[in-house]
């Protein structure tokens, strides 16, 4: 599992002109699922994200977690995070999980984040989405389950 986390001041996802998810302060998560991911990967990454201390404290140091600052989550499925560009001019997505495997794992990931008291907004799995955000910092971090 691979997640690109962007700390944001404001973010939304629009599908066919309709907003499907929107947050103020929080994280935009671009979530990639590979074919070898399991529930253990989902749990590891969700806990890591919930516990990350990347919000400033009163001294300006990254020392606070998202729940300490009242942040929320915008989760967007993103199979293109598993693009392989080593050969040719068109990326291969062979490492990305098939939709029938990836969608339930993405939903499980969003539910797991909720168990940490986090409010989770989402895009729509498999849809063409317009994602807008104001990156805060900018702070962008990659979290991967294979790193566990």
Secondary structure, 3 states (H helix, E strand, C coil): CEEEEEEEEEEEEEECCEEEEEECCEEEEEEECECCCCHHHHHHHHHHHHHCEEEECCCCCEEEEHHHCCCEEEEEECHHHHCECCCCCCCECCCECCHHHHHHHHHHHHHHHHCCCCCEEECCCCCCCEEEEEEEEEEEEEEEHHHC
